[in-house]
Amino acid sequence: MTTDAFLSGLPFWYKLASAILLGAIWGSFVAALCSRWPNGESIIKGRSRCDHCGTELVAADLIPIFSFAWLRGKCRYCAHPIGASALYIEIAAASIGVISVLALDGYQALAAAVFGWLLLPLAVLDYQRLWLPNRLVLALAFTGTLVGPLLTPEIGWMDRVAGGLFGYLALEGVRQAFKTLRKKEGMGGGDPKLFGALGIWMGWQTLPFSLLLSCIIGFAFILTSVMTNKTRSAQLPFGSFLCIAAFALCFWG
């Protein structure tokens, strides 16, 4: 029996429960990373603390999703409301696992989940900070060379290489042209690198659809912001839109 056949033969409830558990745990890590890393804090060292009273949190306070619901969104020690950002990230990570298991099977489901989980911190950091860290983009690109063939086995290596080069050069060309013509930055330097990493995962064939879908998502984001009067800076988290579009195309592509 092949490994892929073994994965496909596992009970559905087991695969679903594993996807939720692993996703929630990864989401908890991503939430800590997105909270600490931009402030120069260590992700590995130091215990988690309440942002209000500074009390160190015990293991029971850090169970993904469950602890927030059990404590009703408040610190156990000072009863100060806890921000729901970490909860949303944990739910998003668990949902990525669930969607992958429901839509795909075997290695492909696992690869889609890994792809979505690696995209999650990039999407969150770009949305919150307009920042796409080079180390995370590089990790996405490197993992694409190993796991990408499991997600899109029909895409050959030359197509992946072409996707990486074309993805980066296409958006970098647009960025430099805008900068030259308008004398100001119109796109962050991380977006072309992210687009190239997506090309490694999914080949050059998917890149035009990723770009189109990300633009549609961006337009919907702007429209929703205007309708709800939730305006933000003129800079948009285009990297976040690219991440959402790329994950969606795992199932539509």
KEDO-772174 format. One record per residue (C-alpha): x, z, y; residue number from 1; chain; residue in one letter. Coordinates in nm, 3 decimals, decimal comma, padded with zeros to 5 digits. Example, Ala and Ser with C-alpha at 12.3 -4.5 7.8 and 13.67 -1.06 7.14 Angstrom:
REM residues 2
REC/east/up/north/pos/unit/code
REC/01,230/00,780/-00,450/1/A/A
REC/01,367/00,714/-00,106/2/A/S
//
This chain:
REM residues 253
REC/east/up/north/pos/unit/code
REC/00,000/00,000/00,000/1/A/M
REC/00,138/-00,097/00,340/2/A/T
REC/00,153/00,150/00,626/3/A/T
REC/-00,104/-00,053/00,819/4/A/D
REC/-00,341/-00,044/00,522/5/A/A
REC/-00,286/00,331/00,500/6/A/F
REC/-00,377/00,378/00,865/7/A/L
REC/-00,685/00,156/00,824/8/A/S
REC/-00,788/00,355/00,517/9/A/G
REC/-00,791/00,694/00,690/10/A/L
REC/-01,137/00,843/00,746/11/A/P
REC/-01,284/00,737/01,079/12/A/F
REC/-01,354/01,095/01,186/13/A/W
REC/-00,989/01,183/01,123/14/A/Y
REC/-00,862/00,894/01,336/15/A/K
REC/-01,107/00,977/01,612/16/A/L
REC/-01,024/01,348/01,612/17/A/A
REC/-00,650/01,270/01,612/18/A/S
REC/-00,692/01,031/01,905/19/A/A
REC/-00,880/01,292/02,107/20/A/I
REC/-00,634/01,571/02,026/21/A/L
REC/-00,318/01,368/02,089/22/A/L
REC/-00,470/01,215/02,402/23/A/G
REC/-00,569/01,552/02,547/24/A/A
REC/-00,223/01,698/02,478/25/A/I
REC/-00,054/01,396/02,638/26/A/W
REC/-00,294/01,417/02,931/27/A/G
REC/-00,195/01,780/02,988/28/A/S
REC/00,171/01,675/02,999/29/A/F
REC/00,093/01,385/03,235/30/A/V
REC/-00,100/01,617/03,467/31/A/A
REC/00,200/01,852/03,485/32/A/A
REC/00,438/01,561/03,538/33/A/L
REC/00,230/01,413/03,821/34/A/C
REC/00,200/01,753/03,985/35/A/S
REC/00,563/01,868/03,957/36/A/R
REC/00,784/01,560/03,959/37/A/W
REC/00,696/01,435/04,311/38/A/P
REC/00,784/01,782/04,443/39/A/N
REC/01,123/01,786/04,271/40/A/G
REC/01,015/02,049/04,016/41/A/E
REC/01,129/02,042/03,653/42/A/S
REC/00,879/01,921/03,396/43/A/I
REC/01,048/02,102/03,107/44/A/I
REC/01,181/02,423/03,258/45/A/K
REC/00,966/02,701/03,396/46/A/G
REC/00,626/02,833/03,296/47/A/R
REC/00,303/02,702/03,443/48/A/S
REC/00,163/02,922/03,719/49/A/R
REC/-00,157/02,953/03,918/50/A/C
REC/-00,105/02,763/04,242/51/A/D
REC/-00,292/03,036/04,434/52/A/H
REC/-00,175/03,373/04,300/53/A/C
REC/00,146/03,261/04,127/54/A/G
REC/00,066/03,437/03,797/55/A/T
REC/00,229/03,283/03,491/56/A/E
REC/-00,031/03,125/03,265/57/A/L
REC/-00,047/03,210/02,894/58/A/V
REC/-00,113/02,963/02,613/59/A/A
REC/-00,486/03,036/02,616/60/A/A
REC/-00,502/02,918/02,978/61/A/D
REC/-00,340/02,586/02,897/62/A/L
REC/-00,554/02,441/02,617/63/A/I
REC/-00,639/02,089/02,737/64/A/P
REC/-00,999/02,042/02,856/65/A/I
REC/-01,122/02,354/02,671/66/A/F
REC/-00,950/02,610/02,897/67/A/S
REC/-01,097/02,457/03,213/68/A/F
REC/-01,447/02,466/03,063/69/A/A
REC/-01,404/02,817/02,919/70/A/W
REC/-01,275/02,957/03,250/71/A/L
REC/-01,539/02,761/03,443/72/A/R
REC/-01,278/02,597/03,659/73/A/G
REC/-01,135/02,925/03,793/74/A/K
REC/-00,809/03,115/03,749/75/A/C
REC/-00,844/03,398/03,497/76/A/R
REC/-00,644/03,633/03,721/77/A/Y
REC/-00,753/03,569/04,079/78/A/C
REC/-01,078/03,373/04,022/79/A/A
REC/-00,961/03,105/04,264/80/A/H
REC/-01,104/02,758/04,188/81/A/P
REC/-00,869/02,533/03,988/82/A/I
REC/-00,835/02,173/04,096/83/A/G
REC/-01,004/01,935/03,854/84/A/A
REC/-00,730/01,672/03,872/85/A/S
REC/-00,564/01,789/03,550/86/A/A
REC/-00,901/01,793/03,372/87/A/L
REC/-00,973/01,434/03,474/88/A/Y
REC/-00,630/01,321/03,353/89/A/I
REC/-00,677/01,499/03,018/90/A/E
REC/-01,019/01,340/02,973/91/A/I
REC/-00,878/00,999/03,066/92/A/A
REC/-00,598/01,033/02,810/93/A/A
REC/-00,842/01,142/02,538/94/A/A
REC/-01,071/00,851/02,631/95/A/S
REC/-00,781/00,605/02,595/96/A/I
REC/-00,734/00,725/02,238/97/A/G
REC/-01,105/00,707/02,160/98/A/V
REC/-01,145/00,356/02,303/99/A/I
REC/-00,843/00,234/02,106/100/A/S
REC/-00,977/00,373/01,777/101/A/V
REC/-01,327/00,239/01,838/102/A/L
REC/-01,216/-00,111/01,938/103/A/A
REC/-00,916/-00,174/01,711/104/A/L
REC/-00,779/-00,069/01,374/105/A/D
REC/-00,453/00,021/01,207/106/A/G
REC/-00,130/-00,038/01,393/107/A/Y
REC/-00,308/-00,225/01,670/108/A/Q
REC/-00,521/00,078/01,758/109/A/A
REC/-00,212/00,301/01,763/110/A/L
REC/-00,022/00,052/01,978/111/A/A
REC/-00,312/00,022/02,225/112/A/A
REC/-00,329/00,400/02,257/113/A/A
REC/00,047/00,423/02,320/114/A/V
REC/00,020/00,145/02,578/115/A/F
REC/-00,265/00,320/02,758/116/A/G
REC/-00,095/00,658/02,747/117/A/W
REC/00,224/00,514/02,900/118/A/L
REC/00,022/00,341/03,171/119/A/L
REC/-00,164/00,661/03,261/120/A/L
REC/00,112/00,845/03,455/121/A/P
REC/00,198/00,525/03,642/122/A/L
REC/-00,166/00,475/03,740/123/A/A
REC/-00,205/00,837/03,850/124/A/V
REC/00,120/00,854/04,050/125/A/L
REC/00,049/00,526/04,224/126/A/D
REC/-00,304/00,639/04,308/127/A/Y
REC/-00,195/00,980/04,433/128/A/Q
REC/00,146/00,902/04,584/129/A/R
REC/00,177/00,521/04,602/130/A/L
REC/00,479/00,568/04,377/131/A/W
REC/00,582/00,382/04,061/132/A/L
REC/00,895/00,561/03,936/133/A/P
REC/01,161/00,328/03,797/134/A/N
REC/01,218/00,553/03,496/135/A/R
REC/00,855/00,534/03,390/136/A/L
REC/00,842/00,157/03,440/137/A/V
REC/01,164/00,120/03,240/138/A/L
REC/01,020/00,339/02,962/139/A/A
REC/00,710/00,117/02,956/140/A/L
REC/00,922/-00,200/02,935/141/A/A
REC/01,151/-00,060/02,664/142/A/F
REC/00,858/00,063/02,455/143/A/T
REC/00,702/-00,281/02,494/144/A/G
REC/00,992/-00,435/02,304/145/A/T
REC/00,926/-00,196/02,012/146/A/L
REC/00,549/-00,146/02,010/147/A/V
REC/00,430/-00,459/02,192/148/A/G
REC/00,449/-00,676/01,876/149/A/P
REC/00,209/-00,437/01,703/150/A/L
REC/-00,043/-00,468/01,984/151/A/L
REC/-00,017/-00,845/02,028/152/A/T
REC/00,139/-00,979/01,705/153/A/P
REC/00,047/-01,336/01,797/154/A/E
REC/00,284/-01,328/02,097/155/A/I
REC/00,637/-01,445/02,019/156/A/G
REC/00,959/-01,297/02,156/157/A/W
REC/01,026/-01,588/02,389/158/A/M
REC/00,679/-01,542/02,538/159/A/D
REC/00,757/-01,174/02,597/160/A/R
REC/01,089/-01,252/02,762/161/A/V
REC/00,917/-01,516/02,976/162/A/A
REC/00,645/-01,264/03,058/163/A/G
REC/00,897/-01,007/03,175/164/A/G
REC/01,083/-01,255/03,394/165/A/L
REC/00,778/-01,439/03,526/166/A/F
REC/00,588/-01,119/03,594/167/A/G
REC/00,866/-00,967/03,798/168/A/Y
REC/00,967/-01,284/03,984/169/A/L
REC/00,609/-01,386/04,067/170/A/A
REC/00,517/-01,063/04,246/171/A/L
REC/00,864/-01,012/04,390/172/A/E
REC/00,842/-01,361/04,540/173/A/G
REC/00,507/-01,276/04,697/174/A/V
REC/00,647/-00,946/04,827/175/A/R
REC/00,951/-01,107/04,985/176/A/Q
REC/00,747/-01,392/05,135/177/A/A
REC/00,506/-01,148/05,298/178/A/F
REC/00,794/-00,937/05,427/179/A/K
REC/00,962/-01,245/05,576/180/A/T
REC/00,649/-01,383/05,740/181/A/L
REC/00,492/-01,059/05,863/182/A/R
REC/00,812/-00,858/05,922/183/A/K
REC/00,677/-00,564/05,728/184/A/K
REC/00,625/-00,448/05,371/185/A/E
REC/00,300/-00,566/05,214/186/A/G
REC/00,369/-00,455/04,857/187/A/M
REC/00,574/-00,178/04,704/188/A/G
REC/00,890/-00,261/04,513/189/A/G
REC/00,752/-00,102/04,196/190/A/G
REC/00,462/-00,345/04,152/191/A/D
REC/00,676/-00,647/04,050/192/A/P
REC/00,870/-00,430/03,802/193/A/K
REC/00,544/-00,302/03,654/194/A/L
REC/00,407/-00,656/03,627/195/A/F
REC/00,723/-00,760/03,444/196/A/G
REC/00,688/-00,467/03,200/197/A/A
REC/00,330/-00,576/03,131/198/A/L
REC/00,460/-00,924/03,055/199/A/G
REC/00,689/-00,780/02,789/200/A/I
REC/00,397/-00,601/02,626/201/A/W
REC/00,147/-00,886/02,636/202/A/M
REC/00,336/-01,209/02,700/203/A/G
REC/00,321/-01,442/02,998/204/A/W
REC/-00,017/-01,581/02,887/205/A/Q
REC/-00,202/-01,263/02,983/206/A/T
REC/-00,042/-01,215/03,324/207/A/L
REC/-00,276/-01,444/03,527/208/A/P
REC/-00,579/-01,266/03,381/209/A/F
REC/-00,421/-00,925/03,451/210/A/S
REC/-00,363/-01,026/03,811/211/A/L
REC/-00,716/-01,163/03,853/212/A/L
REC/-00,880/-00,857/03,698/213/A/L
REC/-00,665/-00,618/03,903/214/A/S
REC/-00,773/-00,797/04,221/215/A/C
REC/-01,138/-00,762/04,117/216/A/I
REC/-01,085/-00,392/04,049/217/A/I
REC/-00,914/-00,355/04,387/218/A/G
REC/-01,204/-00,526/04,564/219/A/F
REC/-01,450/-00,295/04,386/220/A/A
REC/-01,237/00,003/04,490/221/A/F
REC/-01,240/-00,103/04,855/222/A/I
REC/-01,614/-00,171/04,847/223/A/L
REC/-01,686/00,167/04,690/224/A/T
REC/-01,465/00,343/04,947/225/A/S
REC/-01,648/00,175/05,234/226/A/V
REC/-01,992/00,251/05,090/227/A/M
REC/-01,909/00,618/05,031/228/A/T
REC/-01,713/00,659/05,358/229/A/N
REC/-01,410/00,773/05,161/230/A/K
REC/-01,149/00,582/05,354/231/A/T
REC/-00,776/00,616/05,289/232/A/R
REC/-00,461/00,455/05,426/233/A/S
REC/-00,434/00,080/05,455/234/A/A
REC/-00,199/00,084/05,154/235/A/Q
REC/-00,376/00,037/04,822/236/A/L
REC/-00,255/00,157/04,479/237/A/P
REC/-00,223/-00,195/04,338/238/A/F
REC/-00,012/-00,061/04,051/239/A/G
REC/-00,308/00,151/03,941/240/A/S
REC/-00,529/-00,157/03,938/241/A/F
REC/-00,270/-00,345/03,731/242/A/L
REC/-00,259/-00,060/03,478/243/A/C
REC/-00,636/-00,053/03,436/244/A/I
REC/-00,657/-00,431/03,406/245/A/A
REC/-00,377/-00,450/03,149/246/A/A
REC/-00,531/-00,182/02,927/247/A/F
REC/-00,871/-00,351/02,944/248/A/A
REC/-00,718/-00,680/02,836/249/A/L
REC/-00,595/-00,514/02,515/250/A/C
REC/-00,952/-00,552/02,396/251/A/F
REC/-01,072/-00,857/02,591/252/A/W
REC/-00,759/-01,068/02,566/253/A/G
//
